[in-house]
Amino acid sequence: MVSVKKKLYNLIVKLSNRVLIILILTGTFILGGYLFISSDERKIAKLFKKEIKAFESEDLERLMSGVSYNYLDEYGFNYLYLKEFFKKFFSSYSDLRVEYENLKVEVSGNKARVEMNIRIIGTSGGETGYIAGDIKNPLHIIFTLEKERFRWLILKTEITNIYLQ
């Protein structure tokens, strides 16, 4: 009788170990998939963090790498004009800092819409202050993106409340 109980106990332990291993492997695959296979929303949020860092470090090439060659907005800016604008902007301002909030990302197929409020702070002529937006009135910006060759790129920018210092 003791040997049957012992065999049953050993069987339960073996099954418990197998179930535990299966649960651990399943959890690892789920977590790994979540971390390594980013959703489009996460990829876009990451793109904007990269763009902000490039802007703050005045890295024109890195900044423009997130912009589509097909960029065209209602203000008449295309890719080349936008690049020239930032080149002149970076020569006029230093110590740039971007504050952003209320980041909203909506994806529909290969198009996306991103909304956020931003403030740009910088130094010009030895004075530091808000360049665009301020503490009470941030710029509300809407970006249109398109997925091109498996990458999300900015296609258009719209500022809904222009307040420049």
Secondary structure, DSSP 8 states (H G I E B T S, - for coil): -HHHHHHHHHHHHHHHHHHHHHHHHHHHHHHHHHHHS--HHHHHHHHHHHHHHHHHTT-HHHHHTTB-TT-B-TTS-BHHHHHHHHHHHHHH-EEEEEEEEEEEEEEETTEEEEEEEEEEEEEETTEEEEEE--SSS-EEEEEEEEEETTEEEEEEEEESS--B-
